[in-house]
């Protein structure tokens, strides 16, 4: 029973992470090249992507 609950929580978190990546990428594309925070946002997207991949691997292995 606990395993099912953890899978549901993991899937909800995964959906939230995917939405965050999608919205951040949309915002990233609207920024001008001269924006000083563009590299920070790019690293943030990369970290979110790896979190999503790790979460998918964890859910699949359960």
N, CA, C and O atoms as CSV, one atom per row, in Angstrom:
chain,resi,resn,atom,element,x,y,z
A,1,UNK,N,N,0.826,-1.201,0.000
A,1,UNK,CA,C,0.000,0.000,0.000
A,1,UNK,C,C,0.869,1.263,0.000
A,1,UNK,O,O,0.572,2.241,-0.686
A,2,UNK,N,N,1.942,1.216,0.781
A,2,UNK,CA,C,2.836,2.371,0.851
A,2,UNK,C,C,3.527,2.605,-0.489
A,2,UNK,O,O,3.755,3.747,-0.885
A,3,UNK,N,N,3.859,1.517,-1.182
A,3,UNK,CA,C,4.524,1.627,-2.479
A,3,UNK,C,C,3.627,2.326,-3.504
A,3,UNK,O,O,4.105,3.124,-4.310
A,4,UNK,N,N,2.341,2.026,-3.470
A,4,UNK,CA,C,1.399,2.668,-4.399
A,4,UNK,C,C,1.316,4.158,-4.103
A,4,UNK,O,O,1.304,4.980,-5.019
A,5,UNK,N,N,1.260,4.502,-2.828
A,5,UNK,CA,C,1.211,5.914,-2.437
A,5,UNK,C,C,2.450,6.667,-2.871
A,5,UNK,O,O,2.364,7.803,-3.336
A,6,UNK,N,N,3.614,6.029,-2.718
A,6,UNK,CA,C,4.859,6.667,-3.134
A,6,UNK,C,C,4.915,6.842,-4.647
A,6,UNK,O,O,5.430,7.848,-5.135
A,7,UNK,N,N,4.393,5.876,-5.390
A,7,UNK,CA,C,4.361,6.007,-6.855
A,7,UNK,C,C,3.466,7.168,-7.278
A,7,UNK,O,O,3.810,7.922,-8.188
A,8,UNK,N,N,2.326,7.309,-6.621
A,8,UNK,CA,C,1.413,8.409,-6.953
A,8,UNK,C,C,2.061,9.749,-6.636
A,8,UNK,O,O,1.992,10.682,-7.437
A,9,UNK,N,N,2.695,9.846,-5.463
A,9,UNK,CA,C,3.384,11.082,-5.092
A,9,UNK,C,C,4.507,11.377,-6.085
A,9,UNK,O,O,4.695,12.525,-6.488
A,10,UNK,N,N,5.251,10.345,-6.478
A,10,UNK,CA,C,6.324,10.523,-7.452
A,10,UNK,C,C,5.815,10.996,-8.796
A,10,UNK,O,O,6.426,11.861,-9.424
A,11,UNK,N,N,4.701,10.438,-9.246
A,11,UNK,CA,C,4.129,10.850,-10.534
A,11,UNK,C,C,3.635,12.293,-10.495
A,11,UNK,O,O,3.815,13.042,-11.455
A,12,UNK,N,N,3.008,12.682,-9.376
A,12,UNK,CA,C,2.545,14.065,-9.235
A,12,UNK,C,C,3.743,15.015,-9.262
A,12,UNK,O,O,3.711,16.050,-9.927
A,13,UNK,N,N,4.800,14.650,-8.529
A,13,UNK,CA,C,6.002,15.476,-8.521
A,13,UNK,C,C,6.617,15.554,-9.915
A,13,UNK,O,O,7.090,16.612,-10.329
A,14,UNK,N,N,6.611,14.448,-10.629
A,14,UNK,CA,C,7.154,14.426,-11.986
A,14,UNK,C,C,6.370,15.360,-12.903
A,14,UNK,O,O,6.964,16.084,-13.701
A,15,UNK,N,N,5.055,15.351,-12.798
A,15,UNK,CA,C,4.225,16.247,-13.611
A,15,UNK,C,C,4.557,17.704,-13.288
A,15,UNK,O,O,4.654,18.536,-14.189
A,16,UNK,N,N,4.731,18.008,-12.005
A,16,UNK,CA,C,5.077,19.373,-11.601
A,16,UNK,C,C,6.431,19.775,-12.176
A,16,UNK,O,O,6.589,20.894,-12.665
A,17,UNK,N,N,7.409,18.870,-12.122
A,17,UNK,CA,C,8.745,19.171,-12.661
A,17,UNK,C,C,8.680,19.395,-14.169
A,17,UNK,O,O,9.320,20.311,-14.685
A,18,UNK,N,N,7.919,18.571,-14.878
A,18,UNK,CA,C,7.796,18.732,-16.334
A,18,UNK,C,C,7.144,20.069,-16.674
A,18,UNK,O,O,7.579,20.747,-17.606
A,19,UNK,N,N,6.112,20.455,-15.935
A,19,UNK,CA,C,5.460,21.748,-16.170
A,19,UNK,C,C,6.439,22.889,-15.900
A,19,UNK,O,O,6.473,23.866,-16.648
A,20,UNK,N,N,7.232,22.769,-14.839
A,20,UNK,CA,C,8.231,23.802,-14.532
A,20,UNK,C,C,9.261,23.921,-15.646
A,20,UNK,O,O,9.629,25.028,-16.040
A,21,UNK,N,N,9.726,22.789,-16.153
A,21,UNK,CA,C,10.697,22.821,-17.254
A,21,UNK,C,C,10.082,23.482,-18.482
A,21,UNK,O,O,10.721,24.309,-19.132
A,22,UNK,N,N,8.852,23.120,-18.794
A,22,UNK,CA,C,8.170,23.659,-19.969
A,22,UNK,C,C,7.993,25.177,-19.857
A,22,UNK,O,O,8.316,25.909,-20.793
A,23,UNK,N,N,7.485,25.648,-18.722
A,23,UNK,CA,C,7.237,27.080,-18.546
A,23,UNK,C,C,8.544,27.871,-18.491
A,23,UNK,O,O,8.624,28.977,-19.027
A,24,UNK,N,N,9.564,27.308,-17.846
A,24,UNK,CA,C,10.855,27.996,-17.787
A,24,UNK,C,C,11.476,28.085,-19.177
A,24,UNK,O,O,12.085,29.098,-19.520
A,25,UNK,N,N,11.327,27.038,-19.973
A,25,UNK,CA,C,11.854,27.070,-21.341
A,25,UNK,C,C,11.130,28.117,-22.183
A,25,UNK,O,O,11.754,28.802,-22.993
A,26,UNK,N,N,9.826,28.244,-21.996
A,26,UNK,CA,C,9.082,29.278,-22.719
A,26,UNK,C,C,9.593,30.665,-22.338
A,26,UNK,O,O,9.793,31.519,-23.202
A,27,UNK,N,N,9.803,30.883,-21.037
A,27,UNK,CA,C,10.319,32.173,-20.566
A,27,UNK,C,C,11.740,32.404,-21.086
A,27,UNK,O,O,12.090,33.513,-21.488
A,28,UNK,N,N,12.547,31.352,-21.074
A,28,UNK,CA,C,13.935,31.437,-21.533
A,28,UNK,C,C,14.004,31.906,-22.981
A,28,UNK,O,O,14.883,32.690,-23.337
A,29,UNK,N,N,13.095,31.438,-23.808
A,29,UNK,CA,C,13.097,31.798,-25.232
A,29,UNK,C,C,12.690,33.244,-25.482
A,29,UNK,O,O,12.969,33.784,-26.553
A,30,UNK,N,N,12.031,33.883,-24.508
A,30,UNK,CA,C,11.621,35.280,-24.685
A,30,UNK,C,C,12.699,36.260,-24.244
A,30,UNK,O,O,12.583,37.457,-24.507
A,31,UNK,N,N,13.746,35.779,-23.577
A,31,UNK,CA,C,14.780,36.677,-23.071
A,31,UNK,C,C,15.728,37.109,-24.186
A,31,UNK,O,O,16.035,36.326,-25.085
A,32,UNK,N,N,16.187,38.354,-24.125
A,32,UNK,CA,C,17.199,38.781,-25.098
A,32,UNK,C,C,18.550,38.138,-24.785
A,32,UNK,O,O,18.783,37.695,-23.660
A,33,UNK,N,N,19.424,38.088,-25.763
A,33,UNK,CA,C,20.748,37.470,-25.580
A,33,UNK,C,C,21.573,38.190,-24.521
A,33,UNK,O,O,22.431,37.579,-23.884
A,34,UNK,N,N,21.325,39.472,-24.329
A,34,UNK,CA,C,22.137,40.261,-23.401
A,34,UNK,C,C,21.718,40.091,-21.940
A,34,UNK,O,O,22.350,40.667,-21.055
A,35,UNK,N,N,20.682,39.323,-21.674
A,35,UNK,CA,C,20.216,39.148,-20.299
A,35,UNK,C,C,21.273,38.419,-19.475
A,35,UNK,O,O,21.765,37.361,-19.866
A,36,UNK,N,N,21.617,39.013,-18.310
A,36,UNK,CA,C,22.700,38.432,-17.503
A,36,UNK,C,C,22.271,37.167,-16.763
A,36,UNK,O,O,23.125,36.417,-16.292
A,37,UNK,N,N,20.975,36.917,-16.651
A,37,UNK,CA,C,20.497,35.732,-15.931
A,37,UNK,C,C,20.245,34.532,-16.839
A,37,UNK,O,O,19.857,33.464,-16.366
A,38,UNK,N,N,20.462,34.704,-18.130
A,38,UNK,CA,C,20.189,33.618,-19.070
A,38,UNK,C,C,21.019,32.361,-18.775
A,38,UNK,O,O,20.467,31.263,-18.847
A,39,UNK,N,N,22.314,32.461,-18.447
A,39,UNK,CA,C,23.071,31.244,-18.095
A,39,UNK,C,C,22.547,30.563,-16.832
A,39,UNK,O,O,22.566,29.336,-16.733
A,40,UNK,N,N,22.083,31.354,-15.872
A,40,UNK,CA,C,21.544,30.782,-14.632
A,40,UNK,C,C,20.278,29.989,-14.929
A,40,UNK,O,O,20.082,28.894,-14.401
A,41,UNK,N,N,19.427,30.546,-15.772
A,41,UNK,CA,C,18.189,29.854,-16.130
A,41,UNK,C,C,18.499,28.589,-16.922
A,41,UNK,O,O,17.824,27.571,-16.763
A,42,UNK,N,N,19.518,28.652,-17.773
A,42,UNK,CA,C,19.899,27.462,-18.542
A,42,UNK,C,C,20.370,26.349,-17.608
A,42,UNK,O,O,20.009,25.189,-17.806
A,43,UNK,N,N,21.168,26.682,-16.597
A,43,UNK,CA,C,21.606,25.670,-15.624
A,43,UNK,C,C,20.424,25.136,-14.832
A,43,UNK,O,O,20.363,23.947,-14.520
A,44,UNK,N,N,19.483,26.019,-14.506
A,44,UNK,CA,C,18.282,25.593,-13.782
A,44,UNK,C,C,17.492,24.580,-14.604
A,44,UNK,O,O,17.024,23.576,-14.068
A,45,UNK,N,N,17.343,24.835,-15.889
A,45,UNK,CA,C,16.645,23.891,-16.764
A,45,UNK,C,C,17.366,22.553,-16.822
A,45,UNK,O,O,16.733,21.497,-16.814
A,46,UNK,N,N,18.688,22.601,-16.879
A,46,UNK,CA,C,19.473,21.372,-16.933
A,46,UNK,C,C,19.296,20.549,-15.655
A,46,UNK,O,O,19.130,19.331,-15.716
A,47,UNK,N,N,19.332,21.212,-14.509
A,47,UNK,CA,C,19.149,20.515,-13.226
A,47,UNK,C,C,17.744,19.931,-13.137
A,47,UNK,O,O,17.575,18.789,-12.712
A,48,UNK,N,N,16.734,20.706,-13.534
A,48,UNK,CA,C,15.362,20.195,-13.509
A,48,UNK,C,C,15.207,18.982,-14.423
A,48,UNK,O,O,14.494,18.037,-14.084
A,49,UNK,N,N,15.865,19.003,-15.571
A,49,UNK,CA,C,15.807,17.868,-16.486
A,49,UNK,C,C,16.392,16.617,-15.832
A,49,UNK,O,O,15.799,15.541,-15.914
A,50,UNK,N,N,17.552,16.751,-15.182
A,50,UNK,CA,C,18.166,15.594,-14.533
A,50,UNK,C,C,17.336,15.092,-13.352
A,50,UNK,O,O,17.290,13.889,-13.096
A,51,UNK,N,N,16.683,16.001,-12.634
A,51,UNK,CA,C,15.785,15.588,-11.550
A,51,UNK,C,C,14.628,14.781,-12.119
A,51,UNK,O,O,14.245,13.755,-11.556
A,52,UNK,N,N,14.073,15.239,-13.232
A,52,UNK,CA,C,12.961,14.516,-13.852
A,52,UNK,C,C,13.399,13.136,-14.326
A,52,UNK,O,O,12.668,12.162,-14.143
A,53,UNK,N,N,14.578,13.038,-14.932
A,53,UNK,CA,C,15.082,11.741,-15.395
A,53,UNK,C,C,15.322,10.803,-14.219
A,53,UNK,O,O,14.965,9.627,-14.280
A,54,UNK,N,N,15.926,11.317,-13.148
A,54,UNK,CA,C,16.178,10.488,-11.964
A,54,UNK,C,C,14.874,10.011,-11.343
A,54,UNK,O,O,14.781,8.874,-10.880
A,55,UNK,N,N,13.869,10.875,-11.333
A,55,UNK,CA,C,12.581,10.487,-10.761
A,55,UNK,C,C,11.904,9.419,-11.605
A,55,UNK,O,O,11.316,8.484,-11.061
A,56,UNK,N,N,11.979,9.543,-12.915
A,56,UNK,CA,C,11.411,8.512,-13.788
A,56,UNK,C,C,12.109,7.179,-13.549
A,56,UNK,O,O,11.453,6.142,-13.465
A,57,UNK,N,N,13.426,7.200,-13.440
A,57,UNK,CA,C,14.166,5.962,-13.193
A,57,UNK,C,C,13.786,5.355,-11.845
A,57,UNK,O,O,13.678,4.134,-11.726
A,58,UNK,N,N,13.587,6.182,-10.846
A,58,UNK,CA,C,13.204,5.690,-9.518
A,58,UNK,C,C,11.809,5.063,-9.556
A,58,UNK,O,O,11.584,4.002,-8.972
A,59,UNK,N,N,10.875,5.723,-10.244
A,59,UNK,CA,C,9.506,5.197,-10.320
A,59,UNK,C,C,9.485,3.879,-11.087
A,59,UNK,O,O,8.788,2.943,-10.697
A,60,UNK,N,N,10.242,3.806,-12.170
A,60,UNK,CA,C,10.267,2.585,-12.973
A,60,UNK,C,C,10.863,1.423,-12.185
A,60,UNK,O,O,10.429,0.281,-12.338
A,61,UNK,N,N,11.849,1.706,-11.350
A,61,UNK,CA,C,12.510,0.632,-10.602
A,61,UNK,C,C,11.698,0.149,-9.405
A,61,UNK,O,O,12.048,-0.870,-8.809
A,62,UNK,N,N,10.632,0.841,-9.037
A,62,UNK,CA,C,9.830,0.426,-7.870
A,62,UNK,C,C,9.051,-0.831,-8.175
A,62,UNK,O,O,8.322,-1.329,-7.318
